Every structure is written in structure tokens, then in C-alpha cells.
Amino acid sequence: MNKVKALQRRKKSIRKKVSGSTERPRMCLHKTNKYINVQIINDLEGKTICSLSTSSAALKDKLGTSKKDVAAATALGEELAKVAVSRKVTKIVFDRSGYRYHGVVKALADSARKNGLDF
């Protein structure tokens, strides 16, 4: 089994159990070779409450040259938490999308927790 198929299998398994609601929307993470993308989604209504990426203009001054390291994930989590709290979302369900809870994923989650989101 190659890496992509294993990731898809893990993601599918997680999504069977994790679903966002109006009270606790789902924070979904996606990593590429260059960027990290995060969305907060209400699955019952099928609406994205807010989304942010390390490629967005809001984070341009906070990030250095790398947009995928732990420092970038920390800045992304901090900014996402501020946007979510301003839209009255404080409780969320974390969907790591099959990625290991280590490194960038852990830094993003810890930063979001520190800045007002409750997992």
C-alpha cells in the first residue's frame, strides 16, 4: 500500500467518526508540499465558517520564508483562532485528516487552543 492510499484510508476512517455541528464545527486540516490549509466547517448545513492558509495575505507579515514549518503552523493556528472567536465559534472538533498528531499538526492545534478554541 502506498502513502497516498494509506492517508486516504485513515482520512476516511476518521471522517466516519468526526462530524461538525452548529455547536461544535469541525476544524479540517490539509497539508501540501508548500502550504497548510485549515477550514472550520459546519457539516450539518454544509457551510464553511472560516478558512485560512499559510499562503493568505493575512499571514504574510508573520511568516518567514517557509510556509510549512512549525512556526508557520503556530502563526496559522493563532490567526485562525482569532478569526473563529470573532465569528463566535469557541468549541470545535479537530479533524487531522489522517495526518499524525506530530510536528506541524500538533503545533497548529496547540496554538489554536492557546488562543481561545476549545477542542
C-alpha atoms as one frame of an Amber mdcrd trajectory, in Angstrom:
protein
   0.000   0.000   0.000   1.480   3.346  -0.953   1.468   6.520   1.151  -1.409
   8.240  -0.644  -3.760   5.272  -0.345  -2.863   4.820   3.329  -3.576   8.509
   4.009  -6.917   8.293   2.194  -7.843   5.187   4.196  -7.008   6.891   7.500
  -8.873  10.058   6.493 -11.978   8.058   5.564 -11.851   6.207   8.881 -11.604
   9.466  10.836 -14.442  11.140   8.906 -16.792   8.268   9.824 -16.417   9.289
  13.471 -15.832  13.069  13.313 -18.572  15.440  12.190 -19.103  19.135  12.796
 -22.355  20.587  14.069 -23.692  24.056  14.758 -22.483  23.898  18.371 -19.118
  22.276  17.563 -17.996  22.783  13.965 -15.170  20.700  12.510 -11.689  22.174
  12.045 -10.269  20.407   8.994  -6.573  20.448   8.100  -4.904  19.888   4.724
  -1.172  19.931   4.028   0.541  20.287   0.669   4.228  20.360  -0.184   4.229
  24.166   0.174   1.282  25.263   2.334  -1.023  24.383   5.210  -4.764  24.998
   4.793  -7.337  24.995   7.606 -11.126  25.330   7.482 -13.821  25.446  10.131
 -16.888  23.694   8.704 -20.470  23.185   9.852 -21.251  19.774   8.315 -24.978
  19.878   9.094 -25.512  22.975   6.958 -22.637  22.268   4.587 -21.102  25.706
   5.149 -17.543  26.831   5.737 -17.481  29.266   8.658 -13.926  30.436   8.056
 -10.801  29.283   6.285  -7.173  30.327   6.347  -3.971  29.239   4.671  -0.292
  29.973   5.044  -0.483  31.407   1.516  -3.071  34.047   2.538  -2.305  37.747
   2.758  -3.363  37.918   6.433  -0.301  35.889   7.441   2.204  37.352   5.002
   3.954  39.584   7.554   4.030  36.896  10.310   5.627  34.162   8.193   9.213
  33.919   7.107  10.434  32.158   4.008   8.962  28.745   4.835   5.209  28.401
   4.806   5.040  24.794   6.011   7.206  24.578   9.135   6.180  24.510  12.804
   6.498  28.307  13.150   4.119  28.798  10.213   1.640  26.324  11.730   1.788
  28.167  15.059   1.054  31.507  13.384  -1.759  29.914  11.360  -3.381  28.434
  14.479  -3.167  31.763  16.290  -4.740  33.710  13.422  -7.441  31.081  12.822
  -8.425  31.147  16.494  -8.777  34.941  16.361 -10.996  34.765  13.272 -13.107
  31.947  14.736 -13.613  33.709  18.078 -14.640  36.887  16.236 -17.317  34.779
  14.488 -18.481  33.400  17.865 -17.017  29.919  17.445 -15.151  28.732  20.525
 -15.814  24.964  20.630 -14.658  22.809  17.734 -13.941  19.213  16.747 -10.437
  18.685  15.347 -10.146  16.666  12.133  -6.477  15.926  11.476  -7.350  14.366
   8.081  -5.262  11.241   8.587  -2.026  13.082   9.417  -0.108  12.053  12.530
  -0.627  14.298  15.564   3.000  15.380  15.495   5.038  18.375  14.368   3.016
  20.793  12.244  -0.369  19.289  13.178   0.402  19.438  16.905   1.769  22.996
  16.665  -1.378  24.154  14.861  -3.683  22.518  17.414  -1.747  23.796  20.441
  -1.655  27.333  19.069  -5.390  27.317  18.377  -6.080  26.028  21.911  -3.869
  28.705  23.429  -5.760  31.459  21.606  -9.301  30.585  22.605 -10.533  27.460
  20.796 -11.777  24.539  22.879 -11.281  21.038  21.416
